[in-house]
Amino acid sequence: MILKIDFETKRFPCYYNALGISIIKESLKASDEEYYKKLYFYKEKSNKATKNFSYSIFIKDYTIENTEFIVNDRVTMYLSTPDLEFGLKIYNGFVKKKQYKYKEYELKKIRVDLVKEKKITKEQVIFKTLSPICVKNKEGKFLDIDDNEYLKELNYVTNMILNNYRGYGLKRELSFESLDMKKVVVKEPLREFKKVTNREYQYVNAFKGKFALIGDIEDLNDIYKLGIGFKRGQAFGNLDVVAEEVI
């Protein structure tokens, strides 16, 4: 299931990951608060388990002032998931909610649409990123695509994500080829990061563009809707299919 949600707002933060998470949480609460609590809390503590969705945000017609987008048109969120229960809950929440408020930002929902999914039928597919991909190693270092550990850690996190969603991991190890990937550094203000490091921002090395992925067809279809890499629930790793078979 892929949703497209349009919002009207005058201002939008450049560092919008936390706002995006807030929108998703508020929509789930509006739909089913018990489901929201089960998803985000475990024994009254934050539930760190991977979530079965990814999302991206696009701002149409804007200027930038300091750390804000001045929005002349609209903000659009794309959210994808293979989890039908989650998809129905979040869809119903978006339909119910009319207004969203996060700190000093207010958004008015314009409309919610279902986007037609693409079906992957071959073992080779070209994806483009709708939000950048980040991969890190066990020490927490964000990796460059040409790092020797990159493919191993990409397979590791994908196996974990698939296992959390469907009860079993990768059916076959993935092969990854960068076709037109460019590095982007995403600046994130995180409270937990500041508590540990006493630094205001975390800098995430990530990559956006086109890449080829080779693997099992079922795996590829689930990856398409789950997203790929770390931090998918924080506006990373959201994907679209460009073509099948490597060109």
N, C-alpha and C positions, 0 to 999 in steps of 0.2 A: 504494500500500500504506500502510495506517495501522495502527500498533501501539499498544496500550495496555499499559503495564507497571506493575504494582503492587509497591510496596516496603514493608517493615516497618522502622521505625526509631524510636528514641526522640527523637532530636534531628536537626535539619536547619538549615543556615545560611540566614539571610534573603537573603544574597547568594550565590545557588546556581548561577550560570551556569557557573563553573569546575567545580563538582561534576557538573553535568549533562554537560558535555563529557567529563569523566573516565569517567562511566558508559558513554557511547557508545564511547569509545576502548577501554575494557577489554572491552566486548562484542565489538567488531570483532577485537581481538587473540585472544580466546577462539575465535572462529570461523575467522579466516584472518589470521595475522600479516603475511604478505606483502601482502595486500590493504590492511591497515591502514597499512603503511609507504608503499605507493604513494599512498594517499589523503592522508596527512598529511605526507609528506616528499618533497622533490625535490632531488636531488644533495646529500643529507645536511643540507639546510636545511628549515625549516618550509615546507610547501606552502600558500601563501596563496590558491590558487584557490578559487572558491566551491564549496561542497559541495551535493550534490543532496538535501538534506533540511532540515526544520525541526522544532522540538520545543517543547513547553510542559510545565510542571510545575504540579500542583495538590496542595495539602496539605489533608487532610480532618481536621477537628476538632483544633484546635491552640490553644495560647496562645503568647505571645511573651515571651521573657526576653532582655534585652539585644539581641544580634544573632542570636538563634536561635529557631526554631520548636520548641516542645515538642509533639511529635506524639502525639496520643491514638488516632488511627486509622491512616491510611496516607498514603503519598506516591504519586502517580500521574504517570507520564510518558506523554504522547502524542507519537508520532514519525511523521511522514508523509514519503513519498518516492514519486516516479513511477519511480525507478530500480530495476528489479527485481533486478539483481545486488546492489546495496547493500542493498536490502530483505531479500533472502534471507540475506545475510551477517550483517546485524545481528540478524535474527530468530533465526537459529541460535545466535548468540552469547548472546542473552538467554536462550534455552532452556538452554544449557550452564552459564552462570554462575549460581551460587546466592548468592554474597556479594559485596558491593562495599565497598571501603574507600577513603576519601579524607581525608587528614589525620587528624583525630580522629573522623571520622564513619564509621559502619558501617551498611550497609543490607542487608537480607535480601530477595531477590526472592520475591514471593508467587506471581505468575502473569504470563503473557504472553498477550494476546488479539489477534486480528486484528479490526479494526473495519471494518464495511461502508462502502465509499466511496460518496459521492454522485456522480451523473453530471450534469454541466452540459450542457444542450442548447440554451441560448439565449445571446444576446450580452450580456445584462444579468443580473447576479447580485448578491445581497446576501450579503456575508461578515460574520462576526463574528470578532474576534481571540481566539485562545486564548492567545497571548502578544503583547505590544505591538509595534507597528510603529515602526521608526526609519528615517528617511531623512536623508541628509546631502549637502552639496554638495562640490565639488572641494576646497574649503579645509578640509574635515573638520568643518564646523559642522552640528550636528543641527538640522533644520528643523521649524518649526511647520507645521501643515496649511494655514494661510492664507497661508503665505509664497509669493511669486510664483514661486520656484524649485521648489516642492514637486513639482508634477506632472511637470516636466521631469526632475528627478532620480529620481523614482519610475519613470518610463519608462526612464531610462538604466540603473538597476540591474536592473530586470526584464529588459530586453533582454540584459544581460550574463549574468544567471543562466540564462535560457533558452538562450542560445547555448552556454554551458558545458555544459549538460545534453544538448542535442539537436543541436548543431551549427549552429543558426540561431536568430536572435532573434525578437522580436515580429513577428507577421504583420500587426499593425495597432496603431497607437498606442492606449494605454489612456486612458479617461476615468475620473476618480475623483470621487466625491461623498461627503462625510462625512454620515452620517445620525444617529449618536449617538456621536461619538468624543470621548473625554476625555483630556486630557494627563496623563501620568504621568512622573515623573523616576526613572529606575532608577540606583541607586548601584552601581558596579562596582569592586571592587578588582582592578587589573591590574598585573602586574609590569612589562610593557613601558611602560605609561603612566607608572608611577612613575619608571622610569629616565630618561625624556625630560623629564618635568615636575617631578619631585621631589614630586609630590602623591600621596597614598595612594589616592584614589578618582577615577574618571571618572564624571561625571554625564551620563546619556544621556536627552535629551528624546525621549519616545516617546508613542504614542497607542494607546488601546484602545477597543473598542466595535464598532459596526456601520458599514459603509460599502458603497456601491454601486460596482461596477466594470463598465465597459462595454468590450468588446473582442472579439477573435476567439475562437470557442468552444474551439478547440484550445489557444490561449494560456491561457484562463481555467481549463481543466481542469488544465493543468500547473502554473499558479500556485497553485491550490488545494492541490496535493500538495507543491510545492516550498516554499511560503511566499512572503512578499513583503517587500521592503525589505532593509536591511543587517543584518548580524549574525544571520542566520537559524540558523546553527549554534551560537548562544550564547543560545538561548531568546528569540528575537525573531521576529515575523512568521509564526507558526503560525496557520493559518486553519481555519474550519469554514463550510460553506455554510448559510445561513439560508433563502434563497428565491431563485427566479429571477424576473427582471423587477423593475424599480424600483417600489417602492410610493410 
